[in-house]
């Protein structure tokens, strides 16, 4: 929440580690292991198990948005029959 007094300290992944040391590792561990009690294997992550920065995330969001717009407009064929609702 922007009402949190600590919100202005965190604008990127490096800020999380700087102001909350060890928390990223805890989050990664939770996402890796949370299905194990149900008998499922641990999750695996790309990018050498690293949290990517804000610029990377923004690029992915932009690329995804552009792909969606192309699908909705018909510029790109919907060969996967994706729902566009």
N, C-alpha and C positions, 0 to 999 in steps of 0.2 A: 504494500500500500504506500502511496505517496505521503500518507500521513505519518508513516514510520520515520522517526528522526534519523535513522540510519540509511534511509533510502538514497539520499543524495550522495552518500559515500560510494555507492556501488553502481558503476556504469559499464563495467566489462568484467570478464572472468578474472583478470589479474586483480581487480579490486576486491573480489570475493576472497581470494586467497590472502590478500594483504590485510583486510579488516576482520576476516573470519577464518584464520588459519585452520586447515584440516577439514573444513566443511565440505569442500568439493569432493574430497576422497570419501567422506561419509555418504554423500549423495550417490556417487558412482558405485560404491559398494552396495548400497541399498538396491539400486536399479539392476545391478548384476545378479544379486542373490534373492530377490523377493519371491521368485517362483519356485525356488528349490524346495520349500516345505510341501509343495503340491506334487513333488516328484519330477519336476521338470528340470532341465539343465540350466546352468547359469547363463545369463545373457552375455553376449559378446558385443563389443563396441569397435567401431572403426577408428581411424585416426590415432592409432596407438594408445587407445584409452584416454585420450586427452579431451578436455572440454575446449571447444573451439571459441574463438573470440567473437565479439559483437559484429565486426566487419564481415566475418565468415557467415554468421547467422543472417545478417541483412542481405548478403548476396544470395543465399539459399532462398530466402523469402521472396526476393525480387524475381529470381529465375522461376520459382514455383508459380508466382502470380502471372508472369508472362506466359508460361505454359498453359495455365488455366484460361487466360484470356484468348489465347490462340485456339484452344479447344472450343470454347463457347462461341467464338466468332466463325468457326468453320475453317480457319486458316490451316489448322492441323487436323488431320483425320483422326477420328476417335476409334482407332483400330482395337483398343483394349475394351471398348464398350463401357467406359467409365461413366458413372452417374454424374451429371452436371447440374444437378438441382441445387 
